[in-house]
Amino acid sequence: MFIHLGGDTVVRSKDVIVILDYHMKQSSKITRQFLQEAEQTGRIILLGNEQSKSFVITKDKVYCSPISSLTLKRRANFLESR
């Protein structure tokens, strides 16, 4: 199954490690370090021209999505319940 992250981007639901609210980037030192490293290595993908509302972390990439983390989590749960 797939989750639509915004724009033209979809990922396989089984590839998603975690979905975080965008404001979580300031919640802990470890999260900030992880995101800084992802940015330095070119693994952050910005989706669309709108302000980012969530991070979707997969094994290889970190997507900044304009869709709220709550909406993405609902989509993921909907797909899993099928």
C-alpha positions in Angstrom: 0.0 0.0 0.0 1.0 3.6 -0.5 0.7 6.9 1.3 0.3 10.2 -0.6 2.6 12.7 1.1 1.8 15.8 -1.0 2.6 17.0 -4.5 3.2 14.1 -6.7 4.9 12.0 -4.0 3.8 8.7 -2.7 5.8 6.2 -0.6 5.1 2.6 0.3 3.5 2.5 3.8 5.9 -0.3 4.9 8.9 2.0 4.1 7.7 4.7 6.6 9.6 4.6 9.9 7.9 7.5 11.6 5.7 10.5 10.9 6.5 13.6 13.0 4.9 16.9 13.4 7.1 19.7 11.9 7.4 21.4 15.3 9.0 18.3 16.8 12.3 19.3 15.2 12.8 21.6 18.2 11.7 19.1 20.8 14.9 17.3 21.3 18.6 17.6 20.6 18.7 14.1 19.0 15.9 15.1 16.5 17.7 18.3 15.6 21.0 16.4 15.0 19.3 13.8 12.9 17.6 16.4 10.7 20.8 18.4 10.4 22.7 15.4 9.3 19.9 14.5 6.8 20.1 18.0 5.4 23.9 17.9 5.1 23.8 14.6 3.2 21.0 15.7 0.9 18.4 13.3 2.1 15.7 15.9 2.9 13.1 16.3 0.2 10.8 19.3 0.2 7.3 18.6 -1.2 5.4 21.4 -2.8 5.6 25.1 -2.3 3.5 25.3 0.8 4.9 25.4 4.4 5.9 22.1 5.7 3.7 20.6 8.4 5.3 17.2 9.0 8.3 15.0 8.5 8.0 11.6 7.0 11.1 9.5 7.7 12.0 6.5 5.6 15.2 4.5 5.5 16.7 6.6 2.8 15.0 10.0 2.9 13.3 12.6 5.0 10.2 14.1 3.3 8.9 17.6 4.4 5.2 17.3 3.7 2.6 20.1 3.5 0.1 17.6 4.9 -0.3 17.5 8.7 1.1 14.6 10.6 -2.3 13.7 11.9 -3.8 13.4 8.4 -0.8 11.3 7.2 -1.1 9.0 10.2 -4.9 8.6 9.5 -4.1 7.7 5.9 -1.5 5.1 7.1 -3.9 3.6 9.6 -6.6 3.4 7.0 -4.3 1.6 4.6 -3.2 -0.9 7.3 -6.8 -1.7 8.3 -7.7 -2.9 4.8 
